Amino acid sequence: MFGAFQASRVNFGGLLWKTPWKLSRTRKANQRKRLKLVDSVIEAVAESGIKCSSLVKALELPKESEMLPRDKYTVFSAKSVGYRKGIHKVPKWTRITQRMNPRGF
């Protein structure tokens, strides 16, 4: 290639954004904090007296303190070995709720 986007050894080296195979302590702590914040919002909305179907579903979800570490940091994946993969490998894992997994997995 020519010009500004000329191929270099770095470009030929593989993935540009490498994802670690496990979560660090700080990323786990941030995940727990995120789950607690979601729990507090759900409780506040429930106490305010608002009723809707999505709130009913949210109240059925387990709270952060009730979840197993396996459920906090991994999600079910039919394609992965052992049917689990790290939550940080899921796209938009900081924005979506992955609290319920199939039984036995």
N, C-alpha and C positions, 0 to 999 in steps of 0.2 A: 504494500500500500504506500501511497505517497501523501505528503502533507502533514497536517497536525495529528491525524489519527494513524500514524505509522505504527505497525505492530512492534511490540517490544517483548522482552522476556517476561515481564510482569503480566502482560496481556495473554501470553501463551501459557502461563503458570497454572491455570485452573480457575476455580471460583473466585470471584472478586470479593463477595461477602461470605465469609466462612461462619457458619453457625456452630457454636460449641455443642458437644454431644450431651452435656448435662447443664442444668441451671446452676449458676453461682449462688453463694449465700445471699448476696444483695438482691439478685433477681428473684430469689425465693421470698425474701422479706417483702419486696415490692409487690409480689403476687398476693401474699397474705394481706397486706395493707389494702390492696385493691378490692379483694373479696370482702374485707370488713367494711370498707366504704360503701360497697353495694348493699350489704346487709343493713347498714344504718339508714340508707336512703329508702329501702323497702319498708323498714319499720316505721320511718317517719311518715311515709305516704299512707301506710295502713292506719296509723294513729290519727291522721287528719280526717279520716272518715270517707275518703274516696273509695268507690267500689267499681272494679272493672275486671274483665276476665284475665287480662295479663297480670294484674296484681294477685289474683287468686293463684295463678300458676307460679308466680314468683314466691309466694308464701309457702308453697309446697316444696321448694328447693331446700336442700340442707344448708345450714349456716356454715360459716368458715370454721367455727370451733367443732362442729359435728362431722366435718369431712375428714377422711383419711388422707395422709400425705400423698398416697398414690393418686387420689382423685384431684388433689390440689395442683399437682405438678405434671401430670400426664393425662392423656385423653385416649379413648378407644380409637383404634385404627385397624380396619380389617386387612390392610395391605402390609402392616408392619409385623416383624417377627415378634411373637409374644402378644400381639394384638394391642400394643400400647406404644405411644410415642410421646416425646416431651412436648409440653404445651407450647414451648417457645418455637416449635417447628410448625405450628398451625398459623396460617395467615390471619392477621388481625387478632391475635390471641389476647391482646390487652383490651379489646373492645367487646368481645362476645363472651357469653357465659357458657362454660363447659362443665357444669356441676353434675349433670346426670350422665352416667355411662350404663351400658347394658349390664344386667346382673351377671356376676361371675367373671367379669373382665375388669 
